[in-house]
Amino acid sequence: MQTFPLFADLAERPVLVIGGGTVAERKAHALLEAGARVHLAAPELTPQLKLWTEQGKVLLRGQQFDSRWLDEVFLVVAATDDAAVNQTVSDAAEAARKLVNVVDNPQLCSYIVPSVIDRSPVQIAISSNGTAPVLIRQLRQQLETLIPQQFGNMARIAGRWRGKVKQQLDSLTERRRFWETLFSSRFASAAQSGDTAGAEALLQAQLAGGVPQHGEVTLVGAGPGDPGLLTLNALQAIQQADIVFHDALISDEIMTLIRRDAERVPVGKRGGHHSVPQEQINELLISHAKKGQRVVRLKGGDPFIFGRGGEEMQAITAHGIPCRVIPGITAALGASAYAGIPLTHRDHSQSVLFVTGHTCRDENAIDWDTLARPRQTIVVYMGTVNAARITRELTQRGRDAATPVAVVSHATRPTQKVHAGTLADLDALANQAAAPALFIIGEVATVQHESLLSNVENMDSGMNTAIANTI
């Protein structure tokens, strides 16, 4: 171990900062956040540093560094762009036996400031001892995605109850097992979702030996396929799950993010063929939650957009089981964004309607007159087998057969393809498209011709987007 890691309590302790630029401002801000009394020396100050001095938050000692100030401070930070000044500060601090940090110069430092993931009171510090700060920044970004923002709430609650737990549980082993069980129970999700009262009630119940035996169910939207569109909450949920019931269309890349030892059960529906009836899915979610497991129902897109998430939530809560919903990016938003088609546009469309193609066979299920109105966008999910009827119903009610359309298959995935044409061509386009596919009907589809064709080679996703014009 090259350096000794520690966390310093700087509350009400004076810290000397040399420098008045943006780097010094950043360091001063971090010190103020830690409760330090910041002393400053610089010939010129940023507007923010000047404001802090006027407000009395920062004490301006002078324009030039004076080694006599070192006797009054706890730590020293040199943040100037003058190498000679930085060297002088470092030498003086070393002689005075004061810890000093010279920004971006590890050779002149007696301490370094790590990169911090802050979930106060939980703090995680990582460092490369100044050798690879960019690498550490990337590592920090990865850790930020794995640790819930409310993680610190768990620690605050535990801190308030630590004394009571110690009074009730005599041995260190009992206390350790208590906390291990608590942190892997429903207490964790309650605390992380901000339900402090609920989390404390669960803690108190477990301490009294009366913790409910059932677990919880989380309905998670996995988005349309690209794992980069998975939300942080969704990622954390699938990495904490004991069992995951997943749709057939969840991408392999997202499936690899599920906790390795979690049980995975496919319950997807594809092309109208249900591998598991919905009622049986509900029963599975409920029965496993009653066993005390953390159950995730992983659904493509968003659970509440043609995902039957509402039905599942009703069935789960009817049995008194906690149910949490984590939204996902629905296919319409992912497909339109990756295809370069805005769903609304000031020149073309002032509204957008989502409709499922499964109901197109039912005479009374869809208000075709409303759908046929001009200057609006229609997005049809699961409409491939009913494409001919969609064209017929819309054109009979006045929608122009020349209305632009786009059929997007494998939305947001590397295999995404866009078949563009007109409403009159919709059935032919649908037959060309691989499932799953959705239709975007409206004048906004013309924007795709203008933007996507000129930019497709520069798309960051590297998608193979094919445009088939059949006009």
VEXDREN-2710 file (C-alpha; in Angstrom, 1 decimal):
% VEXDREN-2710
k/r/px/py/pz
1/MET/0.0/0.0/0.0
2/GLN/1.7/3.1/-1.2
3/THR/-0.4/5.6/0.8
4/PHE/-2.4/5.3/4.0
5/PRO/-6.1/6.0/3.3
6/LEU/-8.0/8.0/5.9
7/PHE/-11.0/10.3/6.3
8/ALA/-10.3/13.6/8.0
9/ASP/-12.8/15.5/10.1
10/LEU/-12.3/19.1/9.0
11/ALA/-15.4/20.6/10.7
12/GLU/-14.4/24.1/12.0
13/ARG/-10.7/23.4/11.3
14/PRO/-8.8/26.0/9.3
15/VAL/-7.4/24.9/5.9
16/LEU/-5.2/27.1/3.8
17/VAL/-5.7/27.3/0.1
18/ILE/-3.2/29.0/-2.2
19/GLY/-4.6/30.1/-5.5
20/GLY/-7.6/32.0/-6.8
21/GLY/-8.5/30.3/-10.0
22/THR/-11.2/27.7/-11.0
23/VAL/-9.2/24.8/-9.5
24/ALA/-8.8/26.7/-6.2
25/GLU/-12.5/27.5/-6.3
26/ARG/-13.3/23.8/-6.7
27/LYS/-11.1/22.8/-3.8
28/ALA/-12.5/25.6/-1.6
29/HIS/-16.0/24.4/-2.4
30/ALA/-15.2/20.8/-1.4
31/LEU/-13.6/22.1/1.9
32/LEU/-16.6/24.2/2.7
33/GLU/-18.9/21.3/2.1
34/ALA/-16.8/19.3/4.6
35/GLY/-17.3/22.1/7.2
36/ALA/-13.7/23.5/7.1
37/ARG/-12.9/27.2/7.7
38/VAL/-11.1/28.1/4.4
39/HIS/-8.2/30.6/4.5
40/LEU/-7.2/31.9/1.1
41/ALA/-4.2/33.6/-0.5
42/ALA/-4.2/34.8/-4.1
43/PRO/-3.6/38.0/-6.1
44/GLU/-6.8/37.5/-8.1
45/LEU/-10.0/35.6/-7.3
46/THR/-12.8/34.1/-9.4
47/PRO/-16.2/35.8/-9.0
48/GLN/-17.4/32.9/-6.8
49/LEU/-14.3/33.0/-4.5
50/LYS/-14.7/36.8/-4.3
51/LEU/-18.4/36.3/-3.3
52/TRP/-17.5/33.8/-0.6
53/THR/-15.0/36.2/0.9
54/GLU/-17.6/39.0/0.9
55/GLN/-20.1/36.7/2.6
56/GLY/-17.5/35.7/5.2
57/LYS/-17.4/32.0/4.1
58/VAL/-13.8/32.3/3.1
59/LEU/-11.1/34.3/4.9
60/LEU/-8.7/36.2/2.5
61/ARG/-5.3/36.3/4.2
62/GLY/-3.4/38.1/1.5
63/GLN/-2.2/38.1/-2.1
64/GLN/1.0/36.2/-1.6
65/PHE/1.8/33.0/0.4
66/ASP/3.3/33.6/3.9
67/SER/4.8/30.6/5.6
68/ARG/3.9/32.0/9.0
69/TRP/0.2/31.2/8.3
70/LEU/1.1/27.5/8.4
71/ASP/1.1/27.5/12.2
72/GLU/-2.6/28.3/12.3
73/VAL/-4.0/25.8/9.8
74/PHE/-4.7/22.0/9.8
75/LEU/-4.0/21.3/6.1
76/VAL/-2.6/23.1/3.1
77/VAL/-3.7/23.1/-0.6
78/ALA/-1.6/24.6/-3.3
79/ALA/-3.7/25.2/-6.4
80/THR/-1.8/27.8/-8.5
81/ASP/-0.5/27.6/-12.1
82/ASP/2.9/28.9/-10.9
83/ALA/5.4/26.0/-10.4
84/ALA/7.7/28.1/-8.3
85/VAL/4.9/29.1/-5.9
86/ASN/3.7/25.5/-5.6
87/GLN/7.2/24.3/-4.8
88/THR/7.6/27.0/-2.2
89/VAL/4.3/26.0/-0.5
90/SER/5.3/22.4/-0.5
91/ASP/8.7/23.0/1.0
92/ALA/7.3/25.3/3.7
93/ALA/4.6/22.9/4.6
94/GLU/7.1/20.0/4.9
95/ALA/9.3/22.0/7.1
96/ALA/6.4/23.0/9.3
97/ARG/5.2/19.3/9.4
98/LYS/1.8/20.2/7.8
99/LEU/0.1/18.0/5.3
100/VAL/0.1/19.6/1.9
101/ASN/-1.6/18.8/-1.4
102/VAL/-0.3/20.4/-4.6
103/VAL/-2.9/19.9/-7.3
104/ASP/-1.8/17.7/-10.2
105/ASN/1.8/17.3/-8.8
106/PRO/2.0/14.1/-6.7
107/GLN/5.7/14.5/-6.1
108/LEU/5.0/17.7/-4.1
109/CYS/2.2/16.2/-2.1
110/SER/2.2/14.6/1.4
111/TYR/-1.4/13.7/1.0
112/ILE/-3.7/13.3/-2.0
113/VAL/-7.4/13.8/-2.4
114/PRO/-9.2/10.7/-3.7
115/SER/-12.2/10.6/-6.0
116/VAL/-15.2/10.2/-3.8
117/ILE/-18.6/8.5/-4.3
118/ASP/-20.7/10.4/-1.7
119/ARG/-23.7/8.8/-0.2
120/SER/-23.4/10.6/3.1
121/PRO/-22.7/9.3/5.7
122/VAL/-21.4/6.6/3.5
123/GLN/-18.4/7.7/1.5
124/ILE/-16.3/5.6/-0.9
125/ALA/-12.9/6.9/-1.9
126/ILE/-10.7/5.6/-4.7
127/SER/-7.3/6.6/-5.9
128/SER/-4.4/5.7/-8.2
129/ASN/-2.0/7.7/-6.1
130/GLY/-1.9/10.3/-8.8
131/THR/-0.8/7.9/-11.6
132/ALA/-4.0/7.6/-13.6
133/PRO/-6.7/10.2/-12.6
134/VAL/-8.8/9.6/-15.8
135/LEU/-8.9/5.8/-15.1
136/ILE/-10.1/6.6/-11.6
137/ARG/-12.8/8.9/-12.9
138/GLN/-14.1/6.2/-15.2
139/LEU/-14.1/3.7/-12.3
140/ARG/-16.0/6.2/-10.2
141/GLN/-18.6/6.6/-12.9
142/GLN/-19.2/2.9/-12.9
143/LEU/-19.5/2.8/-9.1
144/GLU/-21.9/5.7/-9.2
145/THR/-24.3/3.6/-11.3
146/LEU/-24.2/0.6/-8.9
147/ILE/-24.7/2.4/-5.6
148/PRO/-28.3/3.9/-5.1
149/GLN/-28.5/7.6/-4.3
150/GLN/-30.4/6.8/-1.1
151/PHE/-27.8/4.3/0.1
152/GLY/-26.7/6.7/2.8
153/ASN/-30.3/6.6/4.2
154/MET/-29.7/3.0/5.2
155/ALA/-26.6/4.0/7.2
156/ARG/-28.4/6.9/8.9
157/ILE/-31.2/4.7/10.0
158/ALA/-28.7/2.0/11.2
159/GLY/-26.8/4.6/13.1
160/ARG/-29.9/5.8/15.0
161/TRP/-30.8/2.2/15.9
162/ARG/-27.3/0.9/16.6
163/GLY/-27.5/1.5/20.4
164/LYS/-30.9/-0.2/20.7
165/VAL/-29.6/-3.2/18.8
166/LYS/-26.5/-3.4/21.0
167/GLN/-28.7/-3.3/24.1
168/GLN/-31.0/-6.1/22.9
169/LEU/-28.4/-8.4/21.2
170/ASP/-25.6/-9.2/23.6
171/SER/-23.0/-10.9/21.4
172/LEU/-21.1/-9.5/18.4
173/THR/-22.1/-12.5/16.3
174/GLU/-25.8/-11.9/17.0
175/ARG/-25.5/-8.2/16.0
176/ARG/-23.5/-9.0/12.9
177/ARG/-26.1/-11.6/11.7
178/PHE/-28.9/-9.1/12.5
179/TRP/-27.5/-6.4/10.3
180/GLU/-26.6/-8.8/7.5
181/THR/-30.1/-10.1/7.4
182/LEU/-31.6/-6.6/7.7
183/PHE/-29.5/-5.1/4.8
184/SER/-30.5/-7.9/2.5
185/SER/-34.2/-7.7/3.3
186/ARG/-37.1/-5.4/2.3
187/PHE/-35.5/-2.8/4.7
188/ALA/-32.9/-2.0/2.0
189/SER/-35.4/-1.2/-0.8
190/ALA/-37.6/0.8/1.6
191/ALA/-34.6/2.9/2.8
192/GLN/-33.3/3.3/-0.7
193/SER/-36.7/4.5/-2.0
194/GLY/-36.8/7.2/0.7
195/ASP/-39.4/5.4/2.9
196/THR/-37.6/6.0/6.1
197/ALA/-40.7/5.4/8.3
198/GLY/-41.3/2.1/6.6
199/ALA/-37.7/1.0/6.8
200/GLU/-37.6/1.8/10.5
201/ALA/-40.8/-0.2/11.1
202/LEU/-39.2/-3.2/9.3
203/LEU/-36.1/-2.8/11.5
204/GLN/-38.1/-2.6/14.6
205/ALA/-40.1/-5.7/13.6
206/GLN/-37.0/-7.7/12.9
207/LEU/-35.5/-6.7/16.2
208/ALA/-38.7/-7.9/17.9
209/GLY/-38.6/-11.1/16.0
210/GLY/-41.8/-10.4/14.0
211/VAL/-40.6/-9.6/10.5
212/PRO/-43.1/-10.5/7.9
213/GLN/-42.0/-13.5/5.9
214/HIS/-43.0/-12.3/2.4
215/GLY/-40.7/-10.4/0.2
216/GLU/-41.5/-7.9/-2.5
217/VAL/-42.1/-7.6/-6.3
218/THR/-40.5/-4.9/-8.5
219/LEU/-41.8/-4.4/-12.0
220/VAL/-38.8/-3.2/-14.0
221/GLY/-38.9/-1.6/-17.5
222/ALA/-35.9/-2.8/-19.4
223/GLY/-36.3/-0.4/-22.3
224/PRO/-36.5/-1.4/-26.0
225/GLY/-33.1/-3.3/-26.1
226/ASP/-30.1/-1.1/-25.9
227/PRO/-28.5/-1.8/-22.5
228/GLY/-27.4/1.8/-22.4
229/LEU/-31.0/2.9/-22.0
230/LEU/-31.5/0.9/-18.8
231/THR/-32.1/3.2/-15.9
232/LEU/-29.9/3.2/-12.8
233/ASN/-32.8/2.1/-10.7
234/ALA/-33.5/-0.8/-13.1
235/LEU/-29.9/-1.9/-13.0
236/GLN/-29.8/-1.9/-9.3
237/ALA/-33.0/-3.8/-9.0
238/ILE/-31.9/-6.7/-11.3
239/GLN/-28.6/-6.9/-9.5
240/GLN/-30.4/-7.3/-6.1
241/ALA/-33.1/-9.7/-7.3
242/ASP/-33.3/-13.3/-6.0
243/ILE/-35.5/-14.4/-9.0
244/VAL/-36.2/-12.6/-12.3
245/PHE/-39.3/-13.4/-14.5
246/HIS/-38.4/-11.9/-17.9
247/ASP/-40.0/-11.3/-21.2
248/ALA/-38.8/-13.1/-24.3
249/LEU/-37.6/-10.0/-26.0
250/ILE/-35.2/-8.8/-23.3
251/SER/-31.8/-8.4/-25.0
252/ASP/-28.9/-10.7/-24.2
253/GLU/-26.8/-7.7/-23.2
254/ILE/-29.4/-6.8/-20.5
255/MET/-29.8/-10.4/-19.3
256/THR/-26.0/-10.5/-18.6
257/LEU/-26.5/-7.7/-16.1
258/ILE/-28.8/-9.7/-13.9
259/ARG/-27.1/-10.9/-10.6
260/ARG/-25.3/-14.1/-11.5
261/ASP/-26.8/-16.3/-8.8
262/ALA/-30.4/-15.0/-9.4
263/GLU/-32.9/-17.6/-10.8
264/ARG/-34.1/-16.6/-14.3
265/VAL/-37.5/-17.7/-15.5
266/PRO/-38.8/-16.9/-19.1
267/VAL/-42.4/-15.9/-19.1
268/GLY/-42.5/-13.9/-22.3
269/LYS/-45.2/-13.5/-25.0
270/ARG/-44.3/-13.4/-28.6
271/GLY/-46.5/-12.9/-31.6
272/GLY/-49.6/-13.6/-29.7
273/HIS/-48.3/-17.0/-28.4
274/HIS/-48.2/-16.9/-24.7
275/SER/-45.6/-19.2/-23.2
276/VAL/-47.1/-18.6/-19.8
277/PRO/-50.7/-17.3/-19.3
278/GLN/-50.9/-13.9/-17.5
279/GLU/-52.8/-15.4/-14.6
280/GLN/-50.0/-17.9/-14.1
281/ILE/-47.4/-15.2/-14.2
282/ASN/-49.3/-13.3/-11.5
283/GLU/-49.4/-16.4/-9.3
284/LEU/-45.6/-17.0/-9.8
285/LEU/-44.8/-13.4/-8.7
286/ILE/-47.0/-13.7/-5.7
287/SER/-45.9/-17.2/-4.6
288/HIS/-42.2/-16.3/-4.7
289/ALA/-42.7/-13.0/-2.9
290/LYS/-44.5/-14.9/-0.2
291/LYS/-41.4/-17.1/0.2
292/GLY/-39.5/-13.9/1.2
293/GLN/-37.7/-13.4/-2.1
294/ARG/-36.9/-10.2/-3.9
295/VAL/-38.8/-10.8/-7.1
296/VAL/-38.3/-8.8/-10.3
297/ARG/-40.7/-8.9/-13.3
298/LEU/-38.4/-7.7/-16.1
299/LYS/-40.4/-6.3/-19.0
300/GLY/-39.4/-4.9/-22.3
301/GLY/-40.0/-1.2/-22.7
302/ASP/-42.1/0.3/-19.9
303/PRO/-44.3/-1.8/-17.6
304/PHE/-47.3/0.5/-17.9
305/ILE/-47.2/1.0/-21.7
306/PHE/-48.9/-2.1/-23.2
307/GLY/-46.9/-4.2/-20.7
308/ARG/-49.8/-5.4/-18.5
309/GLY/-47.9/-4.0/-15.6
310/GLY/-51.1/-2.5/-14.2
311/GLU/-52.7/-6.0/-14.0
312/GLU/-49.7/-7.5/-12.3
313/MET/-49.5/-4.7/-9.8
314/GLN/-53.2/-5.1/-8.9
315/ALA/-52.8/-8.8/-8.4
316/ILE/-49.7/-8.4/-6.2
317/THR/-51.0/-5.6/-4.0
318/ALA/-54.3/-7.5/-3.5
319/HIS/-52.3/-10.1/-1.5
320/GLY/-50.7/-7.4/0.7
321/ILE/-47.3/-7.7/-1.0
322/PRO/-45.2/-4.5/-1.6
323/CYS/-44.9/-3.7/-5.3
324/ARG/-42.6/-1.2/-6.7
325/VAL/-42.6/0.0/-10.4
326/ILE/-39.4/1.2/-12.1
327/PRO/-40.3/2.8/-15.5
328/GLY/-38.4/2.1/-18.7
329/ILE/-38.0/3.8/-22.0
330/THR/-40.9/2.6/-24.1
331/ALA/-40.2/1.3/-27.6
332/ALA/-41.9/4.3/-29.3
333/LEU/-39.4/6.7/-27.7
334/GLY/-36.4/4.5/-28.3
335/ALA/-37.3/3.7/-31.9
336/SER/-38.1/7.2/-32.9
337/ALA/-34.9/8.6/-31.3
338/TYR/-32.6/6.1/-32.9
339/ALA/-34.3/6.4/-36.2
340/GLY/-34.1/10.2/-36.2
341/ILE/-37.9/10.6/-36.2
342/PRO/-39.3/13.2/-33.7
343/LEU/-42.8/12.1/-32.5
344/THR/-43.9/15.7/-32.3
345/HIS/-42.7/18.6/-34.5
346/ARG/-43.9/22.2/-34.7
347/ASP/-44.3/22.0/-38.4
348/HIS/-45.8/18.5/-38.6
349/SER/-47.5/17.2/-35.5
350/GLN/-48.8/18.7/-32.3
351/SER/-49.8/15.4/-30.6
352/VAL/-48.9/11.7/-30.5
353/LEU/-51.1/8.7/-29.8
354/PHE/-49.9/5.3/-28.8
355/VAL/-52.1/2.3/-29.8
356/THR/-51.7/-1.4/-29.7
357/GLY/-52.3/-3.3/-32.9
358/HIS/-53.7/-6.3/-31.0
359/THR/-57.0/-4.4/-30.6
360/CYS/-57.4/-3.6/-34.3
361/ARG/-59.5/-6.7/-34.8
362/ASP/-62.1/-5.4/-32.4
363/GLU/-64.6/-3.1/-34.0
364/ASN/-65.2/-1.1/-30.8
365/ALA/-61.7/-1.2/-29.3
366/ILE/-60.3/1.7/-31.3
367/ASP/-61.7/5.2/-32.1
368/TRP/-60.6/5.3/-35.7
369/ASP/-62.1/8.7/-36.3
370/THR/-59.8/10.2/-33.6
371/LEU/-56.7/8.3/-35.0
372/ALA/-57.5/9.6/-38.5
373/ARG/-57.2/13.3/-37.6
374/PRO/-54.4/15.1/-39.5
375/ARG/-51.3/16.7/-38.0
376/GLN/-50.8/14.1/-35.3
377/THR/-48.5/11.1/-35.0
378/ILE/-49.7/7.6/-34.4
379/VAL/-47.4/4.9/-33.0
380/VAL/-48.7/1.4/-33.4
381/TYR/-47.2/-1.3/-31.2
382/MET/-47.6/-5.0/-32.3
383/GLY/-49.5/-4.1/-35.4
384/THR/-47.7/-6.2/-38.1
385/VAL/-50.5/-8.7/-38.7
386/ASN/-53.1/-5.9/-38.9
387/ALA/-51.2/-3.5/-41.1
388/ALA/-53.7/-3.8/-44.0
389/ARG/-56.7/-3.1/-41.8
390/ILE/-54.9/-0.1/-40.2
391/THR/-54.4/1.4/-43.6
392/ARG/-58.0/0.7/-44.6
393/GLU/-59.6/2.1/-41.5
394/LEU/-57.5/5.3/-41.5
395/THR/-57.9/6.1/-45.2
396/GLN/-61.6/5.4/-45.1
397/ARG/-61.9/8.1/-42.4
398/GLY/-60.0/10.7/-44.2
399/ARG/-56.3/10.1/-43.5
400/ASP/-54.3/10.7/-46.7
401/ALA/-52.9/7.5/-48.2
402/ALA/-49.8/9.4/-49.0
403/THR/-49.1/10.1/-45.3
404/PRO/-45.5/9.2/-44.5
405/VAL/-44.9/6.1/-42.4
406/ALA/-41.9/4.3/-41.0
407/VAL/-41.8/0.7/-39.8
408/VAL/-39.0/0.3/-37.3
409/SER/-37.9/-3.2/-36.3
410/HIS/-35.4/-4.3/-33.6
411/ALA/-35.6/-0.8/-32.1
412/THR/-32.3/0.6/-30.5
413/ARG/-30.4/-2.7/-31.2
414/PRO/-27.5/-3.1/-33.6
415/THR/-29.9/-4.8/-36.0
416/GLN/-32.4/-2.0/-36.1
417/LYS/-33.9/-1.4/-39.6
418/VAL/-36.2/1.4/-40.7
419/HIS/-38.5/0.8/-43.7
420/ALA/-40.0/4.1/-44.9
421/GLY/-42.9/4.7/-47.3
422/THR/-46.5/5.9/-47.2
423/LEU/-49.6/4.8/-45.5
424/ALA/-50.7/3.0/-48.7
425/ASP/-47.5/0.9/-48.4
426/LEU/-47.9/0.0/-44.8
427/ASP/-48.8/-3.7/-45.3
428/ALA/-45.9/-4.3/-47.7
429/LEU/-43.5/-2.5/-45.4
430/ALA/-44.7/-4.5/-42.4
431/ASN/-44.2/-7.8/-44.3
432/GLN/-40.6/-6.8/-45.0
433/ALA/-39.8/-5.9/-41.3
434/ALA/-38.5/-8.4/-38.8
435/ALA/-40.3/-8.7/-35.5
436/PRO/-40.6/-7.0/-33.2
437/ALA/-41.6/-3.9/-35.2
438/LEU/-43.7/-0.8/-34.6
439/PHE/-45.2/1.7/-37.0
440/ILE/-44.8/5.5/-36.9
441/ILE/-47.5/7.1/-39.0
442/GLY/-47.5/10.8/-39.7
443/GLU/-45.7/13.7/-41.4
444/VAL/-42.9/13.5/-38.8
445/ALA/-41.6/10.5/-40.7
446/THR/-40.3/12.9/-43.4
447/VAL/-37.9/14.4/-40.9
448/GLN/-36.2/11.0/-40.8
449/HIS/-35.4/11.3/-44.6
450/GLU/-33.9/14.7/-44.0
451/SER/-31.7/13.9/-41.0
452/LEU/-31.0/10.2/-40.8
453/LEU/-29.9/9.7/-44.4
454/SER/-27.3/12.4/-44.0
455/ASN/-26.1/11.3/-40.6
456/VAL/-26.4/7.5/-40.5
457/GLU/-22.7/6.9/-41.0
458/ASN/-21.9/9.0/-37.9
459/MET/-24.4/7.3/-35.5
460/ASP/-22.6/6.5/-32.3
461/SER/-24.6/3.3/-31.8
462/GLY/-23.1/1.8/-34.9
463/MET/-26.6/0.6/-36.0
464/ASN/-27.1/-0.9/-39.4
465/THR/-30.1/1.2/-40.3
466/ALA/-31.6/0.4/-43.6
467/ILE/-34.1/2.7/-45.4
468/ALA/-36.3/1.1/-47.9
469/ASN/-38.4/3.6/-49.9
470/THR/-41.3/2.0/-51.6
471/ILE/-43.2/5.1/-52.7
END
